[in-house]
């Protein structure tokens, strides 16, 4: 769709206007307390960077004269910066909120500038833990789902076990994990893998059992073996269900990760947040939460990209 009305142009530059308003408030309203430090105003730098970034995308949209993603997100971006401005007024400008527990945006950004290396190290440690756990959880989940969904004998023995153990929150196994595993790292891998394994198992099993029988009849006609029917018919047809299980498992693993990293590991973004909470470094806590939000959002986005690529061949597939 093309830009046609004044309302369209207003919406296009709405984010820029709100960011400029936020900059004006930051420059025009003095702080509630005298700041003797010579630290730069990182919040102001962030606002100017945001303004020029939004201006670039607005002008790019204007040049193309075609409504794009930035146009549709402009209201949301503007509202987000207005909310940030209100929070800044309630903290740095007027101290309406207790400063210890509600640090100003400038103090949070200062943490990123001064401690970005250590935060990145903790984030990479968490990603390593997640990556290993996902490989184990997804692999075992798909394997268990195939066994339960395809073979009657395995279904008889494994299905009750899956239905009994699966609904139990993985964090409930913390005492067992600490006793059974030699290190806190291996215990954390077990807990996160378990949180991924159950939804992948259930959805893989469901996907295989709901594959149309005509597909297998055609495969039998072509002389396919049991292994070929599983690999070339059942699994591809079950991929939508498997990805739903992976998404559910990913969300569960994010929650479990925060608990697992409190078991005694020396790094990790969950450990970092818990450590800073104990020493009352709430600006660092907020920085850790923002890091988690960005990291997990990127992971989910990448999973959607992988799913869309692998399922592009399926006609009539409803994306979510």
C-alpha positions, -999 to +999 in steps of 0.1 A: +000+000+000+012+035-008+013+066+013-017+088+003-033+107+032-020+132+058-027+106+084-002+083+067+025+109+068+017+117+104+020+081+113+052+077+094+070+104+114+051+098+147+081+080+162+105+108+153+082+134+169+079+115+201+116+109+204+123+146+198+097+154+225+116+130+248+149+147+240+134+181+248+122+168+282+156+154+289+174+187+280+148+211+295+138+195+328+166+195+354+175+165+375+161+163+410+195+160+425+228+177+417+251+154+398+287+161+404+300+132+383+314+140+348+298+109+332+282+115+298+245+115+295+242+080+280+204+083+279+206+114+257+231+097+234+207+068+231+178+091+223+197+109+195+208+075+181+172+063+181+160+095+165+184+093+136+178+056+131+140+062+130+145+092+107+166+070+083+138+044+080+111+071+078+129+088+049+135+054+033+098+046+035+090+081+021+114+076-008+098+043-017+063+057-011+052+023+001+040+013+036+065-010+051+073-025+085+085+007+100+053+025+090+032-001+108+055-001+138+057+037+141+029+041+166+043+014+188+078+028+187+066+062+196+044+049+224+074+030+238+096+061+239+068+080+256+066+053+282+104+055+286+101+093+290+074+090+317+096+064+335+126+088+333+105+116+347+094+094+376+130+084+384+157+108+374+137+141+372+113+140+401+123+109+422+087+097+424+100+061+426+126+049+450+159+053+432+175+021+447+149-002+432+140+019+401+172+032+385+170+058+358+175+049+321+208+067+322+221+045+350+209+014+333+227+024+300+258+033+321+259-004+332+259-015+296+287+009+287+309+000+316+302-037+320+293-048+284+322-073+283+311-091+314+274-091+305+283-105+271+304-132+287+275-142+309+251-141+280+273-163+259+276-188+288+238-189+290+236-195+253+261-223+255+241-239+282+209-235+263+224-248+230+237-280+246+204-285+265+183-279+234+203-304+213+198-330+239+162-322+247+150-318+211+169-350+199+155-371+227+121-355+224+119-364+186+132-399+192+108-406+221+079-391+201+087-414+171+089-444+194+057-436+211+038-425+180+049-453+156+056-484+176+028-500+196+051-518+220+070-486+229+038-467+232+026-493+258+056-488+280+067-452+274+034-433+270+024-437+307+059-426+318+058-396+296+024-386+308+035-390+345+069-373+343+061-347+317+037-324+335+060-321+365+079-288+363+115-294+356+125-271+384+109-297+408+138-320+400+164-296+414+171-317+445+175-348+424+197-331+399+220-318+425+224-352+440+226-373+408+250-351+388+286-343+396+286-307+387+261-278+387+266-274+350+256-309+341+226-306+365+216-275+347+218-292+314+196-320+327+169-296+340+168-275+308+168-306+286+139-320+305+119-289+301+124-291+263+120-329+260+084-332+272+066-308+248+087-320+218+078-356+227+041-349+230+038-329+198+060-353+178+039-382+189+007-362+181+020-353+147+030-388+137-004-403+148-023-376+128-005-382+095-029-393+068-029-430+063-030-426+025+006-412+027+018-445+042-003-465+017+014-448-012+048-453+005+040-491+009+031-492-028+065-477-037+082-504-015+093-481+013+108-497+044+097-488+079+127-465+084+120-447+051+083-442+060+094-426+093+121-404+078+105-395+045+068-395+053+060-393+091+086-368+102+082-342+073+044-344+078+048-339+115+072-309+113+045-283+121+037-301+153+073-306+161+080-269+158+051-261+181+067-284+206+101-268+201+086-233+206+068-245+238+100-261+250+120-230+242+098-209+264+099-234+292+137-236+289+140-199+293+122-201+326+142-231+337+175-215+327+169-187+353+165-213+380+193-236+368+218-208+369+211-203+406+224-238+414+260-227+417+273-220+382+299-192+380+285-174+350+253-169+331+228-141+327+205-156+353+234-159+377+243-123+370+208-110+378+207-130+410+241-118+421+233-082+414+200-085+433+218-098+463+242-068+463+213-044+456+227-034+422+193-029+406+206-010+376+226-041+368+195-063+374+175-042+348+204-044+324+204-082+328+166-083+322+170-062+290+198-085+278+175-116+284+146-100+266+168-091+236+185-125+235+154-146+238+136-124+212+164-130+187+163-167+194+125-170+189+128-149+157+155-172+144+134-202+152+105-187+132+128-181+103+140-217+104+105-230+106+093-209+077+122-221+056+117-258+064+079-256+060+078-235+028+069-266+008+037-272+027+007-258+009-020-242+030+002-241+061-011-215+086+018-196+101+016-182+136 
